[in-house]
Amino acid sequence: MVREIKLHIDPVTRIEGHLGVRVHVDADTRKPTGKVWAFVTMFSGFEIFGIGRPPEDLAHVTSRICGVCGASHANASTLAVDMAYGVSPKPMGVVLRNMAFAMTDHIYDHTIILGMLEGPDYSAALVKKFTPKVYEAAKQTRAENRDIHGFTTIADIMEALNPVVGKVWQLAVKFQRIAREAGVLIYGRHSHPSTLLPGGIATDLSNAQYLFTGYTFRLAKLTAWAKWFYALWEDLMRFYEENVTLDPAGNLSYACNGLSYAYTEEPKECPGMRTTVLAAASSGLFDDPEVYGEGMPEYNPEEFYKSIDKAGRARMLKPGVIIKGKMVTDKLTEYQVSIMEHVERAFYKEWDMPDFGTDVDPAGNKLLWGRVDPRFHPWNKITVPEVTSKTIKWDGKYTWAAHVRLVWKDGSILPFEVGPYTRLLATSMHAYKLEAAVVDASLVSDGNNKLKVHLPRACAEGLPSSVCEPMEFEWKVPPISTTIYRLWARAFNLVVDIVAAWKSVEQGLALLGQGRVETSRPWKTPGDVTRGFGFTEAPRGTVRHWVVQKGGRTLNIQIHAPSTGNVSPQDRYGFSPYEQSVLNSWVTEEGKPEEWQGLDFVRSIRSFDPCLACAVHIGFYRNGKEIKRVKKVITNVYYSF
């Protein structure tokens, strides 16, 4: 007879937003029994604030969704309105957008996530308490990159990850600030940029030398930081991959814990584990200044839409939709046509096709490939909340997160994953080289999942002199997404973003030398109904915005944050990444079952870097006055047999 523990963790801490996890675990095998629920506990519907507004306001409205990744939403809205208006920036405008976005949100955010939010899960404070045998092994394991970061053993790295007092935590505070400062030189402020606008950016270049000097000064420091930071995370992740196991016989590596995306339902790397997450996607990141800045049709939204695939392929990090290990498309238009959203187990009503609805995209492709009712495509989606019970029905509606699925041409409907892992997986399937020759920084992808980064000489106060020298890092992107591989991908993504930032500086200086300092084109308001979509990458995965406008007023806007799809509830098509990763997390805590705190489950969730405020805004009003505010009840983990 199975001795089943019902573990309820609410809230999951050290994330952005409000999330709970409920999982049933076999107390003897230490494995989940197949029952799991990841639930968002507050309303998702920020889009309502955009309806009726001028589309050019949307970047400034949607950035308020979140204080962590506001620039990601601002950029996605700006790209969507670029398309709806049929106007793109001048090349210098594209460069400035890239320079700012590389710093805030990407370089700063990867730093705080690994240094302050996810890092403590692997700190000495937690590892000693919950897995003391692992800590003893860490004390005996020398760090391969010790000559770079200065930590002799893996246990020393764990000590440095202790919250507040640890060296990594403290340096993360310092260097994330430097990244924010660099981004604010262009955005004016963060996390709510004040300079983004359709067709360009309003950054003042009257003293361009000051801007580029200040930015490059900070980028040099962050280059040294990225080398030091990646070196220690590589050592820590390799330790868990090679020295920590899940089964008593020692045959199954900890690298399998938290399995979500895989190329097949039962990947050979992780015997005994199954997954329904067989698709992954990335929009690519950082537009090419010539292709997006000069190569797009002007003031023709339909032709702009048809040209966006060329711009997507030219991005520094490459787009792709991957199903069962194979890239099925790198076209942004095919990615967006394939997105479906329904509300079967979420607290929303279904909706009718709106008056402005459509069943085709501007290129004539049927939305959802004609396989599913087109009202489930985000251009046609209407957000209508519906609470059917005062208590959660675990066999019915149980979350404020809607179902996001990928509908492919063959009729398959799949849960899919986004994030730093999928971003690098897609990039690694393109063979190309990104190079900033002026400083000898480069990213090389062999097209067969191997990425190599070269970073130039750079030093920074507070870091050992060993990081000053030029360095090369290489990573073979694994064929599966798991807890530690998602963290490893985020760390490697940091050094990749450094290369992209240097490339943007090189491009900007070249444009300055040519006297091409204009940043923007004036936008014109189409009088008829036009549509746009803006896909870009937040640090935690693809952020997708869809806009419908008429005569300069927003008829509809729909927003998918990266966490929207990753935290989707289970349905007939399978489990989404959060729930699937929890199902594939085996308990490694060394205490008795009644003492378990769910360490491995929250590790798996946090490795996605949940950002749920992108879905959390609710109040109740009558005659303009607040009558009730939803309060979040904070409880400790509890269990029952």
C-alpha positions as CSV (number, residue, x, y, z in Angstrom):
1,M,0.0,0.0,0.0
2,V,1.3,3.4,-1.0
3,R,2.0,5.7,2.0
4,E,1.1,9.0,0.3
5,I,2.0,12.4,1.6
6,K,0.1,15.5,0.4
7,L,2.5,18.3,0.3
8,H,1.1,21.9,0.0
9,I,3.6,24.8,-0.5
10,D,1.9,28.2,-0.5
11,P,3.4,30.6,-1.2
12,V,6.5,29.5,-3.2
13,T,8.9,32.2,-2.0
14,R,11.9,33.9,-3.7
15,I,9.9,34.3,-6.9
16,E,8.0,37.3,-8.3
17,G,4.3,37.0,-7.8
18,H,2.0,34.5,-6.0
19,L,2.2,30.8,-6.7
20,G,1.4,27.7,-4.8
21,V,2.2,24.0,-5.4
22,R,0.3,20.9,-4.3
23,V,1.9,17.5,-4.9
24,H,1.3,13.9,-3.6
25,V,4.4,12.0,-2.9
26,D,5.1,8.3,-2.1
27,A,6.8,8.4,1.3
28,D,8.7,5.2,0.6
29,T,9.9,5.7,-3.0
30,R,10.3,9.5,-2.5
31,K,8.6,10.1,-5.9
32,P,5.5,12.0,-6.8
33,T,2.6,9.7,-7.4
34,G,1.3,11.6,-10.4
35,K,-0.9,14.2,-8.7
36,V,0.3,17.8,-8.9
37,W,-1.1,21.2,-9.2
38,A,0.8,24.5,-9.6
39,F,-1.7,27.3,-9.1
40,V,-1.6,31.1,-9.5
41,T,-3.5,32.7,-6.7
42,M,-4.5,36.1,-8.1
43,F,-6.3,37.4,-11.2
44,S,-4.6,37.7,-14.5
45,G,-6.0,40.4,-16.7
46,F,-3.8,43.5,-17.0
47,E,-4.7,43.8,-20.6
48,I,-7.9,45.7,-19.7
49,F,-5.8,48.8,-18.9
50,G,-4.8,49.0,-22.5
51,I,-8.2,48.8,-24.2
52,G,-9.3,52.1,-25.7
53,R,-5.9,53.7,-25.3
54,P,-3.6,55.0,-28.1
55,P,-1.4,52.1,-29.1
56,E,1.7,54.3,-28.6
57,D,0.8,54.4,-24.9
58,L,0.9,50.6,-24.5
59,A,4.7,50.3,-23.8
60,H,4.3,52.6,-20.9
61,V,1.1,50.8,-19.6
62,T,2.4,47.3,-19.9
63,S,5.8,48.0,-18.3
64,R,3.8,48.6,-15.1
65,I,2.8,44.9,-15.1
66,C,6.1,44.1,-13.3
67,G,8.9,45.7,-11.4
68,V,11.3,43.1,-12.4
69,C,11.0,42.7,-16.2
70,G,9.0,45.9,-17.1
71,A,11.4,46.6,-20.0
72,S,10.5,43.2,-21.5
73,H,6.9,44.1,-21.7
74,A,7.6,47.6,-22.9
75,N,9.7,46.2,-25.7
76,A,7.2,43.6,-26.7
77,S,4.4,46.2,-26.8
78,T,6.6,48.5,-28.8
79,L,7.4,45.8,-31.4
80,A,3.7,45.0,-31.7
81,V,2.8,48.6,-32.3
82,D,5.7,49.0,-34.8
83,M,3.9,46.3,-36.8
84,A,0.4,47.6,-36.3
85,Y,1.5,51.0,-37.5
86,G,4.0,49.7,-40.1
87,V,7.0,51.7,-38.9
88,S,10.4,50.6,-37.6
89,P,13.3,52.6,-36.0
90,K,16.3,54.0,-37.8
91,P,19.3,51.7,-37.4
92,M,20.6,53.8,-34.4
93,G,17.2,53.4,-32.8
94,V,17.5,49.6,-33.1
95,V,21.0,49.7,-31.6
96,L,19.9,51.8,-28.6
97,R,16.9,49.5,-28.0
98,N,19.3,46.5,-28.0
99,M,21.9,48.2,-25.8
100,A,19.4,49.1,-23.1
101,F,17.5,45.8,-23.2
102,A,20.8,43.8,-22.9
103,M,21.5,45.5,-19.6
104,T,17.9,46.0,-18.3
105,D,16.4,43.4,-18.3
106,H,18.9,40.7,-19.3
107,I,22.3,41.1,-17.6
108,Y,20.9,42.7,-14.5
109,D,18.1,40.1,-14.2
110,H,20.2,37.0,-14.7
111,T,22.5,38.4,-12.0
112,I,19.8,38.8,-9.4
113,I,18.1,35.5,-10.2
114,L,21.2,33.4,-9.9
115,G,22.8,35.4,-7.1
116,M,19.8,36.2,-4.9
117,L,16.7,34.3,-5.8
118,E,17.7,30.8,-7.1
119,G,21.2,30.7,-5.8
120,P,20.2,30.3,-2.1
121,D,18.6,26.9,-2.9
122,Y,22.2,25.7,-3.3
123,S,23.7,27.7,-0.4
124,A,25.4,26.1,2.6
125,A,22.6,27.2,4.8
126,L,20.1,25.1,3.0
127,V,22.3,22.2,1.8
128,K,23.7,21.6,5.3
129,K,20.2,21.5,6.7
130,F,18.3,19.4,4.2
131,T,21.0,17.3,2.5
132,P,24.1,17.1,4.8
133,K,25.6,14.2,2.9
134,V,25.7,16.4,-0.2
135,Y,27.4,19.1,1.7
136,E,30.0,16.7,3.0
137,A,30.7,15.6,-0.6
138,A,30.9,19.2,-1.6
139,K,33.6,19.8,1.0
140,Q,35.6,17.0,-0.6
141,T,35.2,18.2,-4.2
142,R,37.7,20.7,-5.6
143,A,36.3,23.3,-7.9
144,E,37.8,23.0,-11.4
145,N,37.5,26.7,-12.0
146,R,39.1,27.7,-8.7
147,D,41.9,29.6,-10.4
148,I,39.2,31.9,-11.9
149,H,36.7,32.5,-9.1
150,G,39.0,31.7,-6.1
151,F,36.8,29.2,-4.3
152,T,38.8,26.0,-3.5
153,T,35.9,23.6,-3.0
154,I,32.2,23.3,-4.0
155,A,31.4,23.8,-0.4
156,D,33.1,27.2,-0.5
157,I,30.8,28.2,-3.4
158,M,27.8,27.1,-1.3
159,E,29.0,29.3,1.6
160,A,29.3,32.2,-0.8
161,L,25.7,31.7,-1.9
162,N,24.3,32.2,1.6
163,P,21.7,35.0,1.5
164,V,22.8,38.5,2.6
165,V,26.1,37.5,4.1
166,G,27.5,35.4,1.2
167,K,30.1,36.9,-1.2
168,V,28.1,35.9,-4.3
169,W,24.9,37.5,-2.9
170,Q,26.7,40.7,-2.0
171,L,28.4,41.0,-5.3
172,A,25.2,40.3,-7.2
173,V,23.7,43.4,-5.5
174,K,26.6,45.5,-6.7
175,F,26.8,44.3,-10.3
176,Q,23.1,44.3,-10.9
177,R,23.1,48.0,-10.0
178,I,25.9,48.6,-12.5
179,A,23.8,46.9,-15.2
180,R,20.8,49.0,-14.3
181,E,22.8,52.2,-14.5
182,A,24.0,51.3,-18.0
183,G,20.4,50.7,-19.1
184,V,19.1,53.9,-17.6
185,L,21.5,55.9,-19.7
186,I,19.2,55.0,-22.6
187,Y,15.8,54.2,-21.0
188,G,15.8,57.2,-18.7
189,R,14.6,54.9,-15.8
190,H,14.1,51.3,-15.0
191,S,12.0,49.2,-14.7
192,H,9.5,51.4,-16.6
193,P,11.4,52.8,-19.6
194,S,10.3,56.3,-20.6
195,T,11.9,56.5,-24.0
196,L,10.4,53.6,-26.1
197,L,8.0,54.6,-28.8
198,P,6.7,53.2,-32.1
199,G,9.3,53.5,-34.8
200,G,12.1,54.4,-32.6
201,I,13.4,55.5,-29.2
202,A,13.5,59.0,-27.6
203,T,17.0,58.8,-26.1
204,D,18.9,62.1,-26.3
205,L,22.0,61.8,-28.4
206,S,23.1,65.4,-28.2
207,N,26.0,64.1,-26.1
208,A,26.4,60.6,-27.6
209,Q,30.1,60.4,-26.5
210,Y,29.0,60.6,-22.9
211,L,26.3,57.9,-23.3
212,F,28.6,55.4,-25.1
213,T,31.5,56.1,-22.7
214,G,29.3,55.6,-19.7
215,Y,27.8,52.4,-21.1
216,T,31.1,50.9,-22.2
217,F,32.7,51.7,-18.8
218,R,30.0,49.7,-17.1
219,L,30.0,46.9,-19.7
220,A,33.7,46.3,-19.1
221,K,33.0,45.7,-15.4
222,L,30.1,43.4,-16.2
223,T,32.3,41.4,-18.6
224,A,34.6,40.6,-15.7
225,W,31.6,39.8,-13.5
226,A,30.1,37.5,-16.1
227,K,33.4,35.5,-16.4
228,W,33.6,35.1,-12.6
229,F,29.9,34.3,-12.1
230,Y,29.7,31.8,-14.9
231,A,32.9,30.0,-13.7
232,L,31.5,29.3,-10.3
233,W,28.0,28.3,-11.6
234,E,29.6,25.9,-14.0
235,D,31.5,24.2,-11.1
236,L,28.4,24.0,-9.0
237,M,26.2,22.6,-11.7
238,R,28.8,20.1,-12.7
239,F,29.1,18.9,-9.1
240,Y,25.3,18.2,-9.0
241,E,25.5,16.5,-12.4
242,E,28.4,14.2,-11.6
243,N,28.3,13.7,-7.8
244,V,24.7,13.8,-6.6
245,T,22.2,11.0,-7.4
246,L,18.5,10.4,-7.0
247,D,18.4,6.6,-6.4
248,P,20.1,4.5,-3.7
249,A,22.0,2.6,-6.3
250,G,23.5,5.8,-7.6
251,N,22.5,5.2,-11.2
252,L,20.3,8.2,-11.8
253,S,22.0,11.6,-11.8
254,Y,20.5,14.7,-10.0
255,A,20.7,16.2,-13.5
256,C,17.4,14.5,-14.2
257,N,15.5,16.0,-11.3
258,G,12.9,18.5,-12.5
259,L,12.7,17.1,-16.1
260,S,10.3,19.1,-18.2
261,Y,11.0,19.5,-22.0
262,A,12.5,16.5,-23.7
263,Y,12.8,15.2,-27.3
264,T,10.7,12.1,-26.4
265,E,8.2,11.1,-23.7
266,E,10.8,8.8,-22.1
267,P,14.3,10.2,-22.6
268,K,17.0,7.7,-22.3
269,E,19.0,10.0,-20.1
270,C,16.4,9.7,-17.3
271,P,15.1,6.1,-17.0
272,G,11.8,6.0,-15.0
273,M,10.8,9.5,-15.9
274,R,8.2,10.6,-18.4
275,T,7.1,14.0,-19.8
276,T,4.4,15.5,-21.9
277,V,6.4,18.7,-22.6
278,L,7.6,17.8,-26.1
279,A,7.9,21.3,-27.6
280,A,10.0,24.4,-26.9
281,A,10.2,27.8,-28.4
282,S,12.2,31.0,-28.6
283,S,11.6,34.3,-30.5
284,G,15.2,35.2,-30.7
285,L,16.6,38.4,-29.3
286,F,18.3,41.7,-30.3
287,D,17.3,42.9,-33.8
288,D,19.7,43.6,-36.6
289,P,20.0,47.4,-37.1
290,E,20.1,47.2,-40.9
291,V,17.5,44.5,-41.4
292,Y,15.0,45.8,-38.9
293,G,16.1,49.5,-39.2
294,E,16.2,49.8,-43.0
295,G,14.8,46.6,-44.5
296,M,11.2,46.8,-43.3
297,P,8.3,48.2,-45.4
298,E,7.2,51.7,-44.3
299,Y,3.6,52.5,-43.3
300,N,2.2,49.2,-44.6
301,P,1.3,46.9,-41.7
302,E,0.4,43.9,-43.8
303,E,3.7,44.0,-45.7
304,F,5.5,44.7,-42.4
305,Y,4.0,41.5,-41.0
306,K,5.2,39.5,-44.1
307,S,8.7,40.8,-43.7
308,I,9.1,40.1,-40.0
309,D,10.4,36.5,-40.5
310,K,13.5,38.0,-42.3
311,A,14.1,40.3,-39.3
312,G,13.6,37.5,-36.8
313,R,16.2,35.3,-38.5
314,A,18.7,38.2,-38.4
315,R,18.4,38.6,-34.6
316,M,21.6,38.0,-32.6
317,L,20.1,35.1,-30.8
318,K,18.0,33.0,-33.2
319,P,14.4,32.1,-33.1
320,G,12.9,28.6,-33.4
321,V,10.0,26.3,-32.5
322,I,11.3,22.8,-31.6
323,I,9.1,19.7,-31.4
324,K,10.6,16.4,-30.2
325,G,14.1,17.6,-30.7
326,K,13.7,19.0,-34.2
327,M,13.3,22.6,-35.2
328,V,10.1,22.8,-37.2
329,T,10.3,26.5,-38.0
330,D,12.4,29.6,-37.4
331,K,9.6,31.9,-38.7
332,L,8.1,34.3,-36.2
333,T,4.9,34.4,-38.1
334,E,4.5,30.6,-37.9
335,Y,5.3,30.8,-34.2
336,Q,2.6,33.4,-33.5
337,V,0.0,31.7,-35.8
338,S,0.4,28.5,-33.6
339,I,-0.4,30.0,-30.2
340,M,-3.7,28.9,-28.6
341,E,-5.2,29.9,-25.3
342,H,-8.1,28.3,-23.6
343,V,-9.6,28.4,-20.0
344,E,-10.9,24.9,-19.3
345,R,-9.4,24.7,-15.8
346,A,-8.7,28.4,-15.1
347,F,-11.0,30.9,-13.5
348,Y,-12.3,32.5,-16.7
349,K,-15.3,32.3,-19.0
350,E,-15.0,31.3,-22.6
351,W,-15.7,34.1,-25.0
352,D,-17.4,34.7,-28.3
353,M,-15.6,35.8,-31.4
354,P,-15.3,39.6,-31.2
355,D,-16.5,42.0,-33.9
356,F,-12.9,42.8,-34.8
357,G,-12.0,39.1,-34.9
358,T,-10.2,37.3,-37.7
359,D,-9.5,33.7,-38.8
360,V,-6.4,34.5,-40.8
361,D,-3.2,36.4,-40.3
362,P,-2.2,39.3,-42.7
363,A,-0.4,36.9,-44.9
364,G,-3.5,34.8,-45.4
365,N,-2.5,31.9,-43.1
366,K,-5.3,30.4,-41.1
367,L,-4.9,31.1,-37.4
368,L,-4.0,27.9,-35.5
369,W,-3.6,26.4,-39.0
370,G,-7.3,25.9,-39.2
371,R,-7.1,23.0,-36.7
372,V,-8.8,24.8,-33.8
373,D,-11.5,27.5,-33.5
374,P,-9.7,30.8,-34.3
375,R,-11.3,32.6,-31.3
376,F,-8.7,30.8,-29.2
377,H,-5.9,32.7,-30.9
378,P,-4.8,35.7,-28.8
379,W,-5.8,38.3,-31.4
380,N,-9.4,37.2,-30.8
381,K,-9.2,36.4,-27.1
382,I,-11.2,38.3,-24.5
383,T,-10.4,38.1,-20.8
384,V,-13.5,37.4,-18.7
385,P,-13.0,36.2,-15.1
386,E,-15.3,33.6,-13.6
387,V,-14.9,32.2,-10.1
388,T,-17.1,29.1,-9.9
389,S,-16.5,28.2,-6.2
390,K,-15.2,29.8,-3.0
391,T,-12.8,26.8,-2.7
392,I,-10.4,25.4,-5.2
393,K,-11.7,22.3,-7.0
394,W,-8.6,20.2,-7.7
395,D,-10.5,18.2,-10.3
396,G,-11.9,21.3,-12.0
397,K,-10.9,25.0,-12.1
398,Y,-7.9,25.7,-9.8
399,T,-5.8,28.6,-11.1
400,W,-5.8,32.1,-12.5
401,A,-3.4,31.0,-15.2
402,A,-5.0,30.1,-18.6
403,H,-3.9,27.2,-20.8
404,V,-1.4,28.1,-23.4
405,R,-0.7,25.5,-26.1
406,L,1.2,25.2,-29.4
407,V,-1.0,24.0,-32.3
408,W,1.1,22.7,-35.1
409,K,0.3,22.2,-38.8
410,D,-0.3,18.4,-38.4
411,G,-3.0,19.1,-35.8
412,S,-0.9,18.2,-32.8
413,I,-1.6,20.4,-29.7
414,L,1.3,20.5,-27.3
415,P,2.3,22.1,-24.0
416,F,5.6,23.9,-24.6
417,E,8.4,25.5,-22.7
418,V,10.2,28.8,-22.9
419,G,13.2,30.2,-21.0
420,P,17.0,30.6,-21.1
421,Y,17.3,26.8,-21.8
422,T,15.0,26.9,-24.9
423,R,16.5,30.2,-26.0
424,L,20.0,28.6,-26.2
425,L,18.6,25.4,-27.6
426,A,17.1,27.3,-30.5
427,T,20.2,29.4,-31.0
428,S,22.5,26.3,-30.9
429,M,20.5,24.8,-33.8
430,H,21.7,27.7,-36.1
431,A,25.2,27.6,-37.4
432,Y,26.6,31.1,-37.3
433,K,29.1,33.5,-35.6
434,L,28.3,36.7,-33.8
435,E,31.4,38.8,-33.4
436,A,32.3,42.2,-31.9
437,A,35.8,42.4,-33.5
438,V,36.6,45.8,-31.9
439,V,37.0,44.1,-28.5
440,D,37.5,40.4,-29.6
441,A,34.1,39.2,-28.2
442,S,32.3,36.4,-30.0
443,L,29.6,33.8,-29.9
444,V,30.0,30.8,-32.2
445,S,27.2,28.2,-32.7
446,D,28.1,25.0,-34.6
447,G,24.4,24.3,-35.5
448,N,24.7,21.1,-33.5
449,N,23.9,22.3,-30.0
450,K,27.4,23.5,-29.1
451,L,27.9,27.1,-28.2
452,K,31.3,28.8,-27.6
453,V,31.8,32.3,-26.2
454,H,35.0,34.4,-26.1
455,L,35.1,37.3,-23.8
456,P,37.8,40.0,-23.9
457,R,40.1,41.3,-21.2
458,A,38.2,43.1,-18.5
459,C,38.6,43.8,-14.8
460,A,36.4,45.0,-12.0
461,E,36.8,46.0,-8.3
462,G,35.9,43.3,-5.9
463,L,36.8,40.5,-8.2
464,P,40.1,38.5,-8.3
465,S,42.7,39.6,-10.9
466,S,42.4,36.2,-12.5
467,V,39.2,37.3,-14.3
468,C,41.0,40.1,-16.1
469,E,42.4,37.9,-18.9
470,P,40.4,37.0,-22.0
471,M,38.4,33.8,-21.5
472,E,36.6,31.2,-23.5
473,F,33.5,29.2,-22.4
474,E,31.8,26.4,-24.1
475,W,28.5,24.6,-23.4
476,K,26.9,21.7,-25.2
477,V,23.2,22.4,-24.8
478,P,21.6,19.2,-23.3
479,P,18.7,17.6,-25.1
480,I,16.5,17.8,-22.0
481,S,15.4,20.6,-19.7
482,T,15.9,19.9,-16.0
483,T,16.4,21.9,-12.8
484,I,20.1,22.2,-13.1
485,Y,20.2,22.5,-16.8
486,R,17.8,25.5,-16.7
487,L,20.2,27.2,-14.2
488,W,23.2,26.3,-16.2
489,A,21.5,27.8,-19.3
490,R,20.8,31.0,-17.4
491,A,24.4,31.3,-16.3
492,F,25.7,30.7,-19.9
493,N,23.1,33.1,-21.2
494,L,24.7,35.8,-19.1
495,V,28.0,35.5,-21.0
496,V,26.1,35.4,-24.3
497,D,24.3,38.6,-23.5
498,I,27.7,40.2,-22.8
499,V,28.7,39.4,-26.4
500,A,25.5,40.9,-27.7
501,A,26.0,44.1,-25.7
502,W,29.5,44.5,-27.1
503,K,28.2,43.9,-30.6
504,S,25.6,46.6,-30.1
505,V,28.3,49.0,-28.9
506,E,30.4,48.2,-32.0
507,Q,27.4,48.8,-34.3
508,G,26.5,52.1,-32.5
509,L,30.0,53.5,-32.7
510,A,30.1,52.6,-36.5
511,L,26.9,54.5,-37.0
512,L,28.2,57.5,-35.1
513,G,31.3,57.5,-37.2
514,Q,29.1,57.6,-40.3
515,G,26.9,60.4,-38.9
516,R,23.8,58.2,-38.9
517,V,22.5,59.4,-35.5
518,E,18.8,59.6,-36.3
519,T,16.9,57.1,-34.1
520,S,13.3,57.3,-35.1
521,R,10.7,57.5,-37.8
522,P,7.4,59.3,-37.2
523,W,4.5,57.0,-36.8
524,K,1.2,57.4,-38.7
525,T,-2.1,56.1,-37.4
526,P,-3.9,53.7,-39.8
527,G,-7.6,54.4,-40.0
528,D,-8.7,50.9,-40.5
529,V,-8.2,47.8,-38.4
530,T,-4.6,46.6,-38.2
531,R,-2.9,44.0,-36.2
532,G,0.6,43.5,-34.8
533,F,2.5,41.1,-32.6
534,G,5.6,41.7,-30.7
535,F,7.7,38.7,-29.7
536,T,10.9,39.1,-27.8
537,E,12.8,37.4,-25.0
538,A,12.5,38.3,-21.4
539,P,15.3,36.8,-19.3
540,R,12.9,34.0,-18.3
541,G,11.6,33.3,-21.9
542,T,9.5,34.6,-24.7
543,V,7.2,37.5,-23.9
544,R,4.4,37.7,-26.5
545,H,2.1,40.7,-27.1
546,W,-0.7,40.9,-29.6
547,V,-2.4,44.2,-30.5
548,V,-5.5,45.1,-32.6
549,Q,-6.0,48.8,-33.3
550,K,-8.3,51.0,-35.3
551,G,-7.9,54.7,-35.9
552,G,-5.3,55.1,-33.2
553,R,-7.3,53.3,-30.5
554,T,-6.6,49.9,-29.0
555,L,-9.4,47.4,-29.7
556,N,-7.6,44.5,-28.1
557,I,-4.3,43.6,-26.4
558,Q,-3.3,40.2,-25.2
559,I,-0.2,39.4,-23.2
560,H,1.7,36.2,-22.6
561,A,4.5,36.5,-20.1
562,P,7.0,33.6,-20.2
563,S,5.4,32.3,-17.0
564,T,1.9,32.3,-18.6
565,G,2.5,29.1,-20.6
566,N,5.0,27.5,-18.3
567,V,2.6,27.6,-15.3
568,S,-0.5,26.7,-17.4
569,P,-2.8,24.1,-15.7
570,Q,-2.9,20.5,-16.9
571,D,-5.4,19.5,-19.5
572,R,-6.2,16.8,-22.1
573,Y,-3.0,17.7,-23.9
574,G,-0.7,17.1,-20.9
575,F,1.1,18.8,-18.1
576,S,2.8,22.2,-18.6
577,P,6.5,22.7,-17.6
578,Y,6.0,23.7,-14.0
579,E,3.8,20.8,-13.1
580,Q,5.7,18.4,-15.2
581,S,9.0,19.4,-13.6
582,V,7.5,18.8,-10.1
583,L,6.2,15.4,-11.1
584,N,9.8,14.5,-12.2
585,S,11.4,15.8,-9.0
586,W,12.4,13.1,-6.5
587,V,12.9,14.0,-2.9
588,T,16.5,14.2,-1.9
589,E,15.9,15.7,1.6
590,E,17.6,13.3,4.1
591,G,15.0,13.7,6.9
592,K,11.9,11.7,7.6
593,P,8.9,12.2,5.4
594,E,7.0,14.3,8.0
595,E,10.0,16.7,8.0
596,W,10.2,17.3,4.3
597,Q,9.9,20.9,3.2
598,G,9.7,20.4,-0.5
599,L,13.2,21.6,-1.4
600,D,13.4,19.7,-4.7
601,F,10.0,20.9,-5.8
602,V,10.7,24.6,-5.2
603,R,14.1,24.2,-6.7
604,S,12.5,22.9,-9.9
605,I,9.9,25.7,-9.9
606,R,12.4,28.5,-9.2
607,S,14.7,27.3,-11.9
608,F,12.1,28.7,-14.4
609,D,12.4,32.1,-12.6
610,P,8.6,32.5,-12.2
611,C,7.4,36.1,-12.6
612,L,3.7,36.0,-11.9
613,A,3.0,39.7,-11.2
614,C,2.7,39.8,-15.0
615,A,-0.7,38.2,-14.1
616,V,-1.6,39.6,-10.7
617,H,-3.7,42.7,-10.3
618,I,-7.2,42.8,-8.8
619,G,-9.4,45.0,-6.6
620,F,-13.1,45.5,-6.2
621,Y,-14.6,49.0,-6.7
622,R,-18.0,50.6,-6.5
623,N,-18.6,54.2,-7.6
624,G,-14.9,54.6,-8.0
625,K,-14.1,53.7,-4.4
626,E,-12.3,50.6,-3.3
627,I,-14.6,48.3,-1.3
628,K,-12.4,45.2,-1.1
629,R,-8.8,44.2,-1.6
630,V,-7.7,40.6,-2.1
631,K,-5.2,39.7,0.6
632,K,-2.7,36.9,0.2
633,V,-2.7,34.4,3.0
634,I,0.9,33.4,3.7
635,T,1.3,30.0,5.3
636,N,4.1,27.5,5.8
637,V,4.4,24.3,4.0
638,Y,2.1,21.6,5.5
639,Y,1.6,18.0,4.8
640,S,-0.9,15.2,5.5
641,F,-0.8,11.4,5.2
